[in-house]
Amino acid sequence: MQIVFMNTFEKHAEGAGNGSARLFIGEDQGQWSVEWQEEEESGQSSTVWFEGTSWEEMITSFRHGVAKVMGAGYAPVIDGMLEGPRTAGGGYMTMLHCYGELNADQELFQALREWRRKAAAAEKKSAYLVATNRMLWMISAFVPQTEEELNQIPGWGKMKHASYGADVLAVTAEASRSTPFPLDWVEDRLDPDVYAAWQYKQKENKYKLLMDRQQEKKRILTVLQQGGQLKQLEEDLSLSRRELLIRIEDLEAEGYDVEPFVDRELSEVPQSEQQLIWDAMAAMGDRYLKPVLEQVYGQGEDGKSGRQVEQWYERLRLMRIRYRRKSGSKAV
């Protein structure tokens, strides 16, 4: 095994002296490994963070582990492993995000979540499109009670205020608060060590999400190569059929051959229907699917079951994969 990277980490534990550790990246005939070695009173302990042939997966596992140990107080001798500086300086908006998450009023947060749930259901859209959890944390921590105050919450722009401002202020009007507006006091109130640990946790979560996506990608490719179908992926990964088809569209854009899968999924769709979809995409473009759906199936969503409409969109996405490959068009 050839060591291609090594870094030393130090940790100062108050009242217990200094701790040290080393991080290695090794390579042996295309096989990558990432190993963390920590010095303990009883000796040395080793943890393997990654073993495999994928450079992309190795780097993501490496950065996820680095973010985790730095959040726990370890400082590297050589910095720059997380695409940013070791010292968590951040900016004003990031500080508001941190303070909001760490100081959210849980009762008010739950009341805001219930408002968001009802608003999303009424508009038939995903809850995060109404307001993200991060935004609700900040609102519940800072408790804006006027339009001017609400507009100081990062991400709360004119469009959101026009749609939801009155409803949110009606919820916050019932709550008390102990901090003022404007929010220029937040930087002085945040403990630097707590803020740094929070920032490393955000990076850890980011890389964990990337790791999960990489594993899902491997599973999707394995199933496709084995002749599997959408139903099997849905059961294996607990993802919606829509989300799976979006992932498969992304794989096609990356250059993977998913045409055999498309053939299997479209095998029971009449050729005449496939031709109508193809002609509609040729005439209208393939970026937006709703106009294509209306062209092929009429104003079909009205009066139809949700499953029927979902099935139509599945067929459109599958045909779009084929159309883009054969026509040379690309997703935008």
C-alpha positions as CSV (number, residue, x, y, z in Angstrom):
1,M,0.0,0.0,0.0
2,Q,1.4,3.4,-1.0
3,I,0.6,6.3,1.2
4,V,-0.3,9.2,-1.1
5,F,-1.5,11.6,1.7
6,M,-1.0,12.0,5.4
7,N,-2.0,14.7,7.9
8,T,-1.6,15.0,11.6
9,F,-4.4,16.3,13.9
10,E,-4.2,17.7,17.4
11,K,-6.9,18.1,20.0
12,H,-6.6,20.0,23.2
13,A,-8.8,18.5,25.8
14,E,-9.1,20.9,28.8
15,G,-7.7,19.3,31.9
16,A,-6.5,16.2,30.0
17,G,-3.6,17.4,27.9
18,N,-3.3,17.1,24.2
19,G,-4.6,14.3,21.9
20,S,-3.2,13.5,18.5
21,A,-4.2,11.5,15.5
22,R,-3.1,10.9,11.9
23,L,-5.1,10.5,8.7
24,F,-3.9,8.5,5.7
25,I,-5.0,8.0,2.1
26,G,-3.5,4.9,0.6
27,E,-3.6,3.3,-2.9
28,D,-2.8,-0.2,-4.0
29,Q,-3.4,-1.1,-7.7
30,G,-6.4,1.1,-8.0
31,Q,-7.8,0.3,-4.6
32,W,-8.2,3.3,-2.4
33,S,-8.3,3.4,1.4
34,V,-8.8,6.1,4.0
35,E,-7.7,5.4,7.6
36,W,-7.9,7.4,10.8
37,Q,-5.4,6.5,13.6
38,E,-6.0,8.0,17.0
39,E,-3.6,7.9,20.0
40,E,-5.2,6.7,23.2
41,E,-4.0,6.0,26.7
42,S,-4.3,2.3,26.0
43,G,-2.5,2.5,22.7
44,Q,-3.4,3.3,19.1
45,S,-6.8,2.7,17.6
46,S,-7.5,2.7,13.8
47,T,-10.7,3.2,11.9
48,V,-11.1,2.7,8.2
49,W,-13.3,5.4,6.7
50,F,-13.3,4.0,3.2
51,E,-12.1,1.1,1.0
52,G,-12.9,0.8,-2.7
53,T,-12.0,1.7,-6.2
54,S,-14.0,4.9,-6.7
55,W,-12.0,8.2,-6.4
56,E,-15.2,10.2,-6.1
57,E,-16.5,8.1,-3.2
58,M,-13.1,8.1,-1.5
59,I,-12.8,11.9,-1.5
60,T,-16.4,12.3,-0.2
61,S,-15.8,9.8,2.6
62,F,-12.5,11.5,3.4
63,R,-14.1,15.0,3.6
64,H,-17.1,13.6,5.6
65,G,-14.7,12.1,8.2
66,V,-12.6,15.3,8.3
67,A,-15.6,17.5,9.0
68,K,-16.7,15.1,11.7
69,V,-13.4,15.0,13.6
70,M,-12.9,18.8,13.2
71,G,-16.3,19.3,14.6
72,A,-15.2,17.2,17.6
73,G,-12.3,19.5,18.2
74,Y,-9.4,18.1,16.2
75,A,-7.3,20.6,14.3
76,P,-5.2,19.5,11.3
77,V,-1.6,20.6,10.8
78,I,-2.3,21.0,7.0
79,D,-5.5,22.9,6.3
80,G,-7.7,23.1,3.3
81,M,-9.2,19.6,3.2
82,L,-12.8,20.9,3.3
83,E,-12.7,23.3,0.4
84,G,-12.5,26.2,2.9
85,P,-10.5,27.5,5.8
86,R,-10.2,25.8,9.1
87,T,-11.2,28.9,11.0
88,A,-15.0,29.2,10.9
89,G,-15.4,32.9,10.2
90,G,-18.5,32.7,8.1
91,G,-20.7,35.6,7.3
92,Y,-23.7,37.5,8.7
93,M,-26.3,35.3,7.1
94,T,-24.6,32.1,8.2
95,M,-24.5,33.4,11.7
96,L,-28.2,34.0,11.6
97,H,-28.8,30.5,10.3
98,C,-26.7,29.1,13.1
99,Y,-28.3,31.1,15.9
100,G,-31.8,30.3,14.5
101,E,-31.1,26.6,14.5
102,L,-29.6,26.5,18.0
103,N,-32.0,28.8,19.7
104,A,-35.4,28.0,18.0
105,D,-38.4,28.2,20.2
106,Q,-39.7,24.6,19.8
107,E,-43.4,25.4,20.5
108,L,-43.4,28.3,18.0
109,F,-41.4,26.2,15.5
110,Q,-44.1,23.4,15.6
111,A,-46.8,26.0,15.2
112,L,-45.1,27.4,12.1
113,R,-44.6,23.8,10.7
114,E,-48.4,23.2,11.1
115,W,-49.1,26.5,9.2
116,R,-46.6,25.4,6.5
117,R,-48.2,22.0,6.2
118,K,-51.7,23.5,5.6
119,A,-50.4,26.1,3.2
120,A,-48.5,23.4,1.2
121,A,-51.6,21.2,1.1
122,A,-53.8,24.0,-0.1
123,E,-51.4,24.9,-2.9
124,K,-50.5,21.3,-3.7
125,K,-46.8,21.9,-3.5
126,S,-43.9,20.6,-1.4
127,A,-43.6,22.1,2.1
128,Y,-40.0,23.3,1.5
129,L,-41.3,25.4,-1.4
130,V,-43.4,27.3,1.1
131,A,-40.6,27.7,3.7
132,T,-37.6,25.7,4.6
133,N,-36.9,24.3,8.1
134,R,-34.0,26.7,8.3
135,M,-36.3,29.7,7.7
136,L,-38.8,28.4,10.3
137,W,-36.0,28.0,12.8
138,M,-34.9,31.6,12.4
139,I,-38.5,32.9,12.6
140,S,-39.1,30.9,15.8
141,A,-35.8,32.1,17.3
142,F,-36.0,35.9,16.4
143,V,-39.9,36.1,16.5
144,P,-40.5,38.9,14.0
145,Q,-43.8,40.7,14.6
146,T,-43.9,43.3,12.0
147,E,-43.5,43.3,8.2
148,E,-40.2,45.2,8.5
149,E,-38.8,42.6,11.0
150,L,-40.0,39.6,9.0
151,N,-38.2,41.0,5.9
152,Q,-34.9,40.8,7.9
153,I,-35.1,37.0,7.9
154,P,-32.7,35.7,5.2
155,G,-34.6,34.3,2.3
156,W,-37.9,35.9,3.1
157,G,-38.3,38.1,0.0
158,K,-41.2,40.1,-1.5
159,M,-42.9,37.1,-3.1
160,K,-43.0,35.1,0.1
161,H,-44.2,38.1,2.0
162,A,-47.0,38.8,-0.5
163,S,-48.1,35.1,-0.3
164,Y,-47.6,34.2,3.4
165,G,-46.5,37.3,5.4
166,A,-49.8,38.0,7.1
167,D,-50.3,34.3,8.0
168,V,-46.8,34.0,9.5
169,L,-47.1,37.3,11.5
170,A,-50.5,36.0,12.8
171,V,-48.6,33.0,14.2
172,T,-45.7,34.9,15.7
173,A,-48.1,37.5,17.2
174,E,-49.0,34.9,19.9
175,A,-45.4,34.4,21.0
176,S,-43.1,36.5,23.2
177,R,-39.5,37.3,22.5
178,S,-36.4,38.4,24.5
179,T,-34.2,39.7,21.7
180,P,-34.6,42.8,19.5
181,F,-34.5,43.8,15.9
182,P,-32.3,44.6,14.0
183,L,-30.2,41.4,14.4
184,D,-26.8,43.0,14.5
185,W,-26.2,41.6,18.0
186,V,-26.1,38.0,16.8
187,E,-22.4,38.0,16.0
188,D,-21.4,39.1,19.5
189,R,-23.9,36.6,21.1
190,L,-22.6,33.5,19.3
191,D,-19.9,31.5,21.0
192,P,-17.0,31.1,18.5
193,D,-16.4,27.5,19.4
194,V,-20.1,26.6,19.2
195,Y,-20.4,28.4,15.9
196,A,-17.3,26.6,14.5
197,A,-18.7,23.2,15.6
198,W,-22.0,24.1,13.9
199,Q,-20.3,24.9,10.7
200,Y,-18.4,21.7,10.6
201,K,-21.6,19.8,11.3
202,Q,-23.1,21.5,8.2
203,K,-20.2,20.2,6.2
204,E,-20.5,16.7,7.7
205,N,-24.2,16.6,6.8
206,K,-23.3,17.8,3.2
207,Y,-20.8,15.1,2.7
208,K,-23.1,12.5,4.3
209,L,-25.8,13.4,1.8
210,L,-23.2,13.0,-1.1
211,M,-22.2,9.6,0.3
212,D,-25.8,8.5,0.4
213,R,-26.4,9.7,-3.2
214,Q,-23.3,7.9,-4.4
215,Q,-24.5,4.6,-2.8
216,E,-27.9,5.1,-4.3
217,K,-26.3,5.7,-7.7
218,K,-24.3,2.4,-7.4
219,R,-27.5,0.5,-6.5
220,I,-29.4,2.0,-9.4
221,L,-26.7,1.1,-11.9
222,T,-26.4,-2.4,-10.5
223,V,-30.2,-3.0,-10.9
224,L,-30.2,-1.6,-14.4
225,Q,-27.3,-3.7,-15.4
226,Q,-29.0,-6.8,-14.0
227,G,-32.2,-6.1,-16.1
228,G,-34.2,-4.8,-13.2
229,Q,-37.1,-2.4,-13.5
230,L,-38.5,0.7,-11.8
231,K,-40.6,-1.3,-9.3
232,Q,-37.5,-3.1,-7.9
233,L,-35.7,0.2,-7.5
234,E,-38.7,1.7,-5.7
235,E,-38.7,-1.2,-3.2
236,D,-35.0,-1.3,-2.7
237,L,-34.3,2.5,-2.2
238,S,-37.6,3.7,-0.8
239,L,-37.6,6.6,-3.3
240,S,-40.6,7.8,-5.3
241,R,-40.8,6.7,-8.9
242,R,-40.6,10.3,-10.0
243,E,-37.3,10.8,-8.0
244,L,-35.9,7.6,-9.4
245,L,-36.7,8.6,-13.0
246,I,-35.0,12.0,-12.4
247,R,-31.9,10.1,-11.1
248,I,-31.9,7.9,-14.2
249,E,-32.2,10.9,-16.5
250,D,-29.1,12.3,-14.7
251,L,-27.3,9.0,-15.4
252,E,-28.1,9.2,-19.1
253,A,-26.8,12.8,-19.1
254,E,-23.6,11.5,-17.5
255,G,-23.1,9.1,-20.4
256,Y,-24.4,5.8,-18.9
257,D,-26.4,3.6,-21.3
258,V,-29.9,3.3,-19.8
259,E,-31.7,2.5,-23.1
260,P,-32.2,-1.2,-22.2
261,F,-34.0,0.0,-19.1
262,V,-36.1,2.5,-21.1
263,D,-37.0,-0.3,-23.5
264,R,-38.2,-2.5,-20.7
265,E,-40.3,0.2,-19.1
266,L,-41.9,1.2,-22.4
267,S,-42.5,-2.3,-23.7
268,E,-46.2,-2.1,-22.9
269,V,-46.8,1.4,-24.2
270,P,-48.3,1.4,-27.7
271,Q,-46.0,2.5,-30.5
272,S,-48.6,5.0,-31.6
273,E,-48.5,6.7,-28.2
274,Q,-44.7,6.7,-28.2
275,Q,-44.8,8.4,-31.6
276,L,-47.2,11.0,-30.4
277,I,-44.9,11.9,-27.5
278,W,-41.9,12.0,-29.8
279,D,-43.6,14.3,-32.2
280,A,-44.7,16.6,-29.4
281,M,-41.2,16.9,-28.0
282,A,-39.9,17.5,-31.5
283,A,-42.4,20.3,-32.0
284,M,-42.4,21.8,-28.5
285,G,-39.1,21.0,-27.0
286,D,-38.4,18.5,-24.1
287,R,-37.5,20.9,-21.3
288,Y,-41.1,21.2,-19.9
289,L,-43.3,18.2,-19.7
290,K,-46.6,19.7,-18.9
291,P,-47.2,21.2,-22.4
292,V,-46.1,17.8,-23.9
293,L,-48.6,16.0,-21.7
294,E,-51.4,18.4,-22.7
295,Q,-50.5,17.9,-26.4
296,V,-50.5,14.1,-26.2
297,Y,-53.2,13.4,-23.6
298,G,-55.4,16.6,-23.9
299,Q,-56.0,18.7,-20.9
300,G,-55.7,15.3,-19.2
301,E,-55.0,16.2,-15.5
302,D,-58.5,17.5,-14.9
303,G,-60.8,14.8,-13.7
304,K,-58.1,12.1,-13.8
305,S,-56.7,10.2,-10.9
306,G,-53.4,11.1,-9.4
307,R,-52.0,7.7,-10.4
308,Q,-53.1,8.1,-14.0
309,V,-51.4,11.5,-14.3
310,E,-48.2,10.1,-12.6
311,Q,-48.2,7.3,-15.1
312,W,-48.3,9.8,-18.0
313,Y,-45.4,11.7,-16.6
314,E,-43.4,8.5,-16.1
315,R,-43.9,7.7,-19.8
316,L,-42.9,11.3,-20.8
317,R,-39.7,11.1,-18.7
318,L,-38.8,7.7,-20.2
319,M,-39.4,9.0,-23.7
320,R,-37.4,12.1,-23.0
321,I,-34.4,10.0,-22.1
322,R,-34.7,8.3,-25.5
323,Y,-35.5,11.5,-27.3
324,R,-32.4,13.3,-25.9
325,R,-30.1,10.4,-26.7
326,K,-31.3,9.9,-30.3
327,S,-31.8,13.6,-31.1
328,G,-28.6,14.8,-29.4
329,S,-30.4,17.4,-27.3
330,K,-29.3,18.0,-23.7
331,A,-31.1,18.7,-20.4
332,V,-31.0,22.4,-19.4
